[in-house]
Amino acid sequence: MNVLPVILRIYLKNNTWKNFFCDPLDRKGFHPNMIEDAAPYTVEIGKHQKYGKFLKNSVERYPLRDRIVLVMKDKVWVEQALVIGAKKQEHK
């Protein structure tokens, strides 16, 4: 049986809410990964660049002026995206 990863993005105010969501998932056999800061997983590409190969390994994308910002699934895919031609997004 193949197991596919499920990616959810939930904004939680504090640890009480984190426990409220994560404990039941843990009991059901899911193992949630909490990411506090998405910056290490964020890359950007040019707006007119083909991004199909990036999109299948990203969690989210959004346009930003003349480029597209992608949040990748994990750090391995960030490294792959950098090899293919993406740039690490600069955070201020």
C-alpha positions as a Markdown table, in Angstrom:
| # | Residue | x | y | z |
|---|---|---|---|---|
| 1 | Met | 0.0 | 0.0 | 0.0 |
| 2 | Asn | 1.4 | 3.4 | -1.0 |
| 3 | Val | 1.2 | 6.2 | 1.4 |
| 4 | Leu | 1.0 | 9.7 | 0.0 |
| 5 | Pro | 2.0 | 12.7 | 2.0 |
| 6 | Val | -0.8 | 15.1 | 3.0 |
| 7 | Ile | 0.2 | 18.8 | 3.3 |
| 8 | Leu | -1.9 | 21.1 | 5.3 |
| 9 | Arg | -1.2 | 24.7 | 6.3 |
| 10 | Ile | -2.8 | 25.7 | 9.5 |
| 11 | Tyr | -2.0 | 28.9 | 11.4 |
| 12 | Leu | -2.1 | 28.3 | 15.1 |
| 13 | Lys | -2.1 | 31.1 | 17.8 |
| 14 | Asn | -0.4 | 29.2 | 20.5 |
| 15 | Asn | 0.7 | 25.7 | 21.8 |
| 16 | Thr | -2.7 | 24.9 | 23.1 |
| 17 | Trp | -4.1 | 25.0 | 19.6 |
| 18 | Lys | -1.1 | 23.0 | 18.4 |
| 19 | Asn | -1.9 | 20.3 | 20.9 |
| 20 | Phe | -5.6 | 20.4 | 19.9 |
| 21 | Phe | -4.8 | 19.7 | 16.3 |
| 22 | Cys | -1.7 | 17.5 | 16.5 |
| 23 | Asp | -2.6 | 15.1 | 19.3 |
| 24 | Pro | -5.6 | 13.6 | 17.5 |
| 25 | Leu | -3.6 | 13.3 | 14.3 |
| 26 | Asp | -0.8 | 11.5 | 16.2 |
| 27 | Arg | -3.3 | 9.1 | 17.8 |
| 28 | Lys | -4.6 | 8.2 | 14.3 |
| 29 | Gly | -1.2 | 7.4 | 13.0 |
| 30 | Phe | -0.3 | 10.6 | 11.2 |
| 31 | His | 2.9 | 12.3 | 12.2 |
| 32 | Pro | 2.6 | 16.1 | 11.7 |
| 33 | Asn | 5.6 | 18.2 | 11.0 |
| 34 | Met | 5.4 | 21.6 | 12.4 |
| 35 | Ile | 7.2 | 24.3 | 10.5 |
| 36 | Glu | 7.6 | 27.6 | 12.4 |
| 37 | Asp | 9.3 | 29.5 | 9.6 |
| 38 | Ala | 8.8 | 28.8 | 5.9 |
| 39 | Ala | 11.8 | 30.9 | 4.8 |
| 40 | Pro | 14.3 | 27.9 | 4.4 |
| 41 | Tyr | 11.7 | 26.2 | 2.1 |
| 42 | Thr | 11.1 | 29.2 | -0.1 |
| 43 | Val | 12.5 | 29.8 | -3.6 |
| 44 | Glu | 11.7 | 32.1 | -6.5 |
| 45 | Ile | 11.7 | 31.8 | -10.2 |
| 46 | Gly | 11.1 | 34.3 | -13.1 |
| 47 | Lys | 7.5 | 35.0 | -14.0 |
| 48 | His | 7.9 | 33.8 | -17.6 |
| 49 | Gln | 10.0 | 30.7 | -16.7 |
| 50 | Lys | 8.3 | 27.3 | -17.1 |
| 51 | Tyr | 7.6 | 26.1 | -13.6 |
| 52 | Gly | 5.9 | 22.8 | -14.0 |
| 53 | Lys | 8.9 | 20.9 | -12.6 |
| 54 | Phe | 8.9 | 23.2 | -9.6 |
| 55 | Leu | 5.1 | 23.1 | -9.0 |
| 56 | Lys | 4.8 | 19.4 | -8.5 |
| 57 | Asn | 7.2 | 19.6 | -5.5 |
| 58 | Ser | 5.9 | 22.7 | -4.0 |
| 59 | Val | 3.2 | 23.3 | -1.3 |
| 60 | Glu | 2.2 | 26.7 | -2.3 |
| 61 | Arg | 3.0 | 29.4 | -5.0 |
| 62 | Tyr | 2.2 | 33.0 | -5.3 |
| 63 | Pro | 3.1 | 35.7 | -7.8 |
| 64 | Leu | 5.2 | 38.6 | -6.7 |
| 65 | Arg | 5.7 | 41.4 | -9.3 |
| 66 | Asp | 8.0 | 39.9 | -11.9 |
| 67 | Arg | 8.6 | 36.5 | -10.3 |
| 68 | Ile | 6.8 | 33.5 | -8.7 |
| 69 | Val | 7.5 | 32.5 | -5.1 |
| 70 | Leu | 7.3 | 28.8 | -4.3 |
| 71 | Val | 7.2 | 27.1 | -0.9 |
| 72 | Met | 8.8 | 23.7 | -1.5 |
| 73 | Lys | 7.8 | 20.4 | 0.3 |
| 74 | Asp | 11.2 | 19.9 | 2.0 |
| 75 | Lys | 14.8 | 21.0 | 2.0 |
| 76 | Val | 15.7 | 18.2 | -0.5 |
| 77 | Trp | 13.4 | 19.8 | -3.1 |
| 78 | Val | 14.7 | 23.2 | -2.3 |
| 79 | Glu | 18.2 | 22.0 | -3.3 |
| 80 | Gln | 16.8 | 20.4 | -6.4 |
| 81 | Ala | 15.0 | 23.6 | -7.4 |
| 82 | Leu | 18.3 | 25.6 | -6.9 |
| 83 | Val | 20.1 | 23.1 | -9.2 |
| 84 | Ile | 17.4 | 23.4 | -11.9 |
| 85 | Gly | 17.5 | 27.2 | -11.9 |
| 86 | Ala | 15.5 | 28.7 | -9.0 |
| 87 | Lys | 17.0 | 31.3 | -6.6 |
| 88 | Lys | 16.7 | 31.3 | -2.9 |
| 89 | Gln | 14.2 | 34.0 | -1.9 |
| 90 | Glu | 15.7 | 36.9 | 0.1 |
| 91 | His | 13.8 | 37.6 | 3.3 |
| 92 | Lys | 14.0 | 40.9 | 5.0 |
